[in-house]
Amino acid sequence: MTTRDSVRAAAIFLAPAVILMPLVSGAHHSRAEFSLDIEVMEGELVSVNWRNPHPVFELNVSNDDGSQTSWEIQAFGSMYTLSRGGVSGDNFAPGQQVRIAGQVSTRRDQVFLANNFLLPDGTEVILNGGADPYFNESAVAGGQAHWAVTEDEVVDAAAANLGMFRLWSQPHRNAGTTTLEGAISAHLPWNEAALARRAAWNPLDDPDLQCMGKGMPSVMITPHPLRFIEDGTNIRMLAHEYDIERTIYIDNDLPDERPPSTVGYSVGRWEGDTLVVETTDIAWNYFFFGFGLSDAVEVVERITLSEDQSRLDYSAVFTDLENFSEPATIDRYWRALGEIPEPYTCTPG
């Protein structure tokens, strides 16, 4: 493996102080096992496994002594986020001689996280939706420049007049900035105990790698789309990633039997045009990046539809004295982009 000019990859800085953190794709699946240094690997593609949670390639790398070493190459993005950038499995084929820019695993041998692919014909494909071209001045697919269905391409939601009951998508990757400021942001004031637990966490234990669906509130901050559905007097929410389903019970119409649930039990009420949802009884509280929440966590969400029905604004405040020094917050929005995403099927590993 050869190393180009070493640069620092984007990382989330964690400190005992209050954190204001842009939730790019890091909140999607953990990359904590990978080095921050960008390196370049060259070799022959042996196989292409285009699947969730991340596509995986096998690459044969020639050594100085003439032998070969097989590497597992993981794409940074998921199938959905890659498709939003115009990347598909058709871009790759066994037998291709490629160069890959990315990061080496610090926990496993011969595992590499791919941000950029240079194909045999000299074209570049970006596998990290927030990354710029690495090898060339431009790329044929992927990255911010190719993020499909942008802010300017919303559907005529007012004409359809569906209110909030439609599919909602994350807007352009950077929403006009390089940090997704305004599209997704969070204030996560982890206390010292939570930071200590996270420091002892093994990234290989990430539930995403075993296709275990997300719970509250992390299910609300993935880059995948979601849909709200009228269900009698109640509201159902379907998250595309892992096909997670929540029910929001209007006016405290909770079921009598409430077994433990990763998404908890949500009670909603309307305050004008804003749906206010209070969620408790959240079981198995894995959040992301090795952070967890206690069984006592409580989440209050506010969801507001824009006047032209093309934008859904979202804020959440969650209180958990075991993990935060003060209430944490998430703010984001979705747009009505008229997407029809492929079904989400995850393969463990």
C-alpha positions in Angstrom: 0.0 0.0 0.0 1.3 3.5 -0.8 0.6 6.6 1.1 -0.2 9.9 -0.6 0.2 13.2 1.3 -1.3 12.4 4.7 -4.4 14.4 5.5 -6.8 14.3 8.4 -10.2 12.9 7.7 -13.3 14.6 9.0 -13.9 13.4 12.6 -16.3 14.2 15.4 -14.5 15.8 18.4 -15.8 14.5 21.7 -15.0 16.3 25.0 -16.6 16.5 28.4 -17.8 20.0 27.5 -21.0 20.8 25.7 -20.8 19.6 22.1 -22.4 21.2 19.0 -22.0 18.4 16.4 -23.0 18.2 12.8 -24.5 14.8 12.2 -23.2 13.9 8.7 -23.2 10.2 7.9 -21.3 9.5 11.0 -24.5 9.1 12.9 -25.5 6.5 10.4 -22.9 3.8 11.0 -19.8 4.1 13.1 -16.4 4.5 11.5 -14.6 4.7 14.8 -12.3 1.7 14.0 -10.6 3.5 11.1 -7.6 5.7 11.1 -8.0 9.4 10.5 -5.1 9.3 7.9 -6.1 9.0 4.3 -4.0 6.5 2.3 -4.1 5.1 -1.2 -4.4 1.4 -2.0 -3.9 -0.2 -5.5 -5.0 -3.6 -6.6 -7.4 -5.8 -8.6 -11.1 -6.0 -7.7 -12.0 -9.7 -7.0 -15.6 -9.3 -6.0 -18.3 -6.7 -5.5 -21.0 -7.2 -2.9 -23.6 -4.4 -3.3 -25.6 -4.7 -0.1 -26.6 -2.9 3.1 -25.5 -1.6 5.5 -22.5 -0.9 3.3 -21.3 -2.4 0.0 -18.2 -4.5 0.4 -15.4 -5.3 -2.2 -12.6 -7.8 -2.2 -9.3 -6.4 -3.4 -6.1 -8.3 -4.2 -2.9 -6.2 -3.6 0.4 -7.2 -5.0 3.3 -7.2 -2.5 7.0 -6.4 -3.2 7.9 -10.1 -3.1 5.3 -11.0 -5.7 2.8 -12.4 -3.3 -0.7 -11.0 -3.0 -2.8 -9.9 0.0 -6.6 -9.9 0.0 -8.2 -6.8 1.5 -11.9 -6.2 2.5 -12.9 -2.8 1.2 -15.9 -1.2 2.8 -17.8 1.6 1.1 -18.2 4.6 3.3 -21.8 5.2 2.2 -24.9 3.0 2.4 -26.7 1.8 -0.8 -29.3 4.6 -0.4 -26.8 7.5 0.2 -24.7 6.2 -2.7 -27.7 6.1 -5.0 -28.5 9.7 -4.1 -25.0 10.5 -5.5 -25.5 8.5 -8.7 -23.3 5.6 -7.6 -24.4 2.0 -8.2 -22.9 -1.5 -8.3 -22.7 -1.1 -12.1 -19.7 1.2 -11.6 -17.6 -1.7 -10.5 -16.6 -5.1 -11.9 -14.3 -7.9 -10.9 -11.0 -7.7 -12.7 -10.8 -3.9 -12.6 -7.4 -2.5 -11.6 -8.3 0.4 -9.3 -6.8 2.9 -6.8 -8.7 3.6 -3.6 -8.3 6.5 -1.2 -9.5 5.8 2.3 -8.6 4.7 5.8 -7.1 1.5 7.3 -8.9 -0.2 10.2 -7.0 0.1 13.5 -8.8 -3.0 14.9 -8.8 -5.5 12.1 -6.2 -6.7 9.6 -6.7 -6.1 5.9 -9.9 -4.0 6.3 -10.1 -0.6 4.5 -12.8 2.1 4.4 -13.2 3.5 0.9 -13.9 7.2 0.2 -12.8 7.5 -3.4 -12.3 5.0 -6.3 -10.2 5.6 -9.4 -11.4 3.3 -12.1 -9.2 1.8 -15.0 -10.3 4.5 -17.5 -9.2 7.3 -15.2 -12.7 8.3 -14.0 -13.3 8.8 -10.2 -16.3 7.6 -8.2 -16.8 9.0 -4.7 -18.3 6.6 -2.0 -18.5 9.2 0.7 -21.4 11.6 0.1 -19.6 14.4 2.0 -16.3 14.0 0.3 -14.6 15.9 -2.6 -12.7 14.3 -5.5 -9.3 13.0 -4.5 -7.6 11.8 -7.6 -9.1 14.2 -10.2 -10.6 17.7 -10.4 -14.1 16.1 -10.7 -15.8 12.7 -10.3 -18.2 10.9 -12.6 -20.5 10.0 -9.6 -20.8 10.5 -5.9 -20.0 13.3 -3.5 -21.7 16.6 -2.9 -21.6 17.7 -6.6 -23.8 14.7 -7.7 -26.2 14.5 -4.7 -29.5 13.8 -6.6 -32.8 15.6 -5.9 -31.8 18.8 -4.3 -33.5 21.7 -2.5 -34.6 23.1 -5.9 -36.3 19.9 -7.0 -39.2 19.6 -4.5 -42.5 18.3 -5.7 -45.6 20.5 -5.8 -46.6 19.4 -2.4 -49.4 22.0 -2.0 -51.2 20.7 -5.1 -51.1 17.1 -3.7 -52.3 18.5 -0.3 -51.2 15.5 1.7 -50.0 17.5 4.6 -47.3 15.6 6.5 -48.5 12.3 5.3 -46.0 11.5 2.6 -42.4 10.4 2.1 -39.8 12.9 3.4 -36.2 13.0 2.3 -33.0 14.5 3.5 -32.1 17.6 1.4 -28.8 18.1 -0.4 -25.9 16.5 1.3 -24.5 19.8 2.6 -27.6 22.0 2.3 -25.5 24.9 1.2 -22.7 24.4 3.7 -19.9 21.8 4.1 -21.2 20.8 7.6 -24.9 20.2 7.0 -25.5 23.1 9.2 -29.2 23.7 9.3 -30.1 20.3 7.8 -29.0 18.2 10.8 -27.3 19.3 13.9 -27.2 18.2 17.5 -26.3 19.5 21.0 -25.0 16.5 22.9 -23.6 17.4 26.3 -22.3 14.0 27.3 -21.2 13.8 30.9 -17.9 12.2 32.1 -19.5 8.8 32.9 -21.0 8.6 29.3 -17.6 9.5 27.8 -15.8 6.9 29.9 -18.3 4.2 28.8 -17.8 5.2 25.2 -14.0 5.1 25.5 -14.3 1.4 26.5 -16.5 0.6 23.6 -15.3 -1.7 20.8 -16.5 -0.4 17.4 -16.7 -4.0 16.2 -19.7 -4.3 18.5 -21.7 -1.7 16.6 -25.2 -3.1 16.3 -25.5 -1.7 12.7 -23.0 -4.3 11.6 -25.4 -7.0 12.7 -28.4 -5.3 11.1 -30.0 -4.4 14.4 -32.6 -1.7 13.8 -32.3 1.7 15.5 -34.4 2.9 18.4 -35.4 6.3 19.6 -34.2 8.9 19.0 -31.5 7.8 16.6 -34.0 6.5 14.1 -35.0 10.1 13.5 -31.5 11.3 12.5 -30.4 8.9 9.8 -30.0 10.2 6.2 -32.6 7.7 5.0 -36.2 8.9 4.2 -39.2 8.3 6.4 -43.0 8.4 5.9 -45.9 9.5 8.0 -49.2 7.6 7.6 -52.6 8.3 9.0 -53.8 5.3 11.1 -57.3 6.2 12.3 -56.8 8.8 15.0 -53.2 7.8 15.4 -50.1 8.4 13.3 -47.6 5.7 12.1 -44.1 6.6 11.1 -42.1 4.2 8.8 -38.3 4.7 8.6 -36.8 3.4 5.4 -33.6 2.2 7.1 -34.3 -1.2 8.7 -38.0 -0.7 8.1 -38.5 0.7 11.6 -42.1 1.5 12.6 -43.3 3.9 15.3 -46.9 4.6 16.4 -47.7 8.0 17.7 -50.8 7.7 19.9 -52.9 10.9 19.7 -54.4 12.2 22.9 -52.8 9.5 25.2 -54.5 6.6 23.5 -51.8 4.2 24.6 -52.3 0.4 24.5 -52.9 -1.3 27.9 -50.1 -3.8 27.3 -46.7 -2.1 26.5 -43.9 -4.6 26.3 -40.3 -3.1 26.1 -39.7 -1.4 22.7 -36.6 0.2 21.1 -38.8 3.0 19.9 -40.6 3.4 23.1 -44.2 4.6 23.4 -45.1 8.0 21.9 -48.1 10.2 22.7 -48.8 13.1 20.4 -50.9 16.2 20.5 -51.4 19.1 18.1 -50.4 22.6 19.1 -51.6 24.6 16.1 -49.7 23.3 13.0 -47.1 21.6 15.2 -47.2 18.0 16.3 -45.7 17.6 19.8 -44.7 14.0 20.7 -43.6 12.8 24.1 -41.8 9.4 24.1 -40.9 7.3 27.2 -40.3 3.6 28.0 -37.5 3.3 25.4 -35.8 -0.1 25.8 -32.3 -1.2 24.8 -31.1 2.4 24.4 -28.1 2.2 22.0 -27.7 5.7 20.5 -24.6 5.7 18.1 -20.8 5.7 18.2 -20.8 3.6 21.3 -23.0 6.0 23.3 -26.1 4.7 25.0 -29.0 6.2 26.8 -30.6 5.0 30.1 -34.0 3.4 30.5 -35.2 6.7 32.0 -34.6 8.8 28.9 -37.5 11.0 27.8 -37.8 12.5 24.4 -40.0 15.5 23.4 -40.3 16.1 19.6 -41.8 19.0 17.7 -42.7 18.4 14.0 -44.0 21.3 11.9 -45.2 21.4 8.3 -44.3 24.4 6.2 -47.1 26.5 4.7 -46.4 25.2 1.1 -46.2 21.6 2.5 -42.7 21.0 1.0 -40.7 21.0 4.2 -41.0 19.3 7.5 -39.1 20.9 10.4 -38.1 18.7 13.4 -36.6 19.3 16.8 -36.2 17.0 19.7 -35.1 17.5 23.3 -34.1 14.4 25.3 -33.4 14.3 29.0 -31.2 11.7 30.5 -29.4 12.6 33.7 -27.3 9.4 33.6 -25.6 10.5 30.3 -26.1 14.2 29.8 -25.1 17.2 31.9 -28.1 19.0 30.6 -30.9 18.2 28.1 -29.7 17.3 24.6 -31.2 18.5 21.4 -31.5 17.5 17.7 -32.6 19.8 15.0 -33.2 18.9 11.3 -35.6 19.1 8.4 -36.8 17.0 5.5 -38.1 18.0 2.1 -40.8 16.6 -0.2 -38.6 15.4 -3.0 -40.8 12.7 -4.6 -38.3 9.9 -4.1 -39.2 6.2 -4.4 -36.3 4.5 -2.6 -35.4 0.8 -3.1 -36.4 -1.5 -0.3 -33.9 -1.7 2.5 -32.5 -5.2 3.1 -29.5 -5.6 5.4 -26.9 -8.3 5.3 -25.1 -8.8 8.7 -21.3 -8.5 8.8 
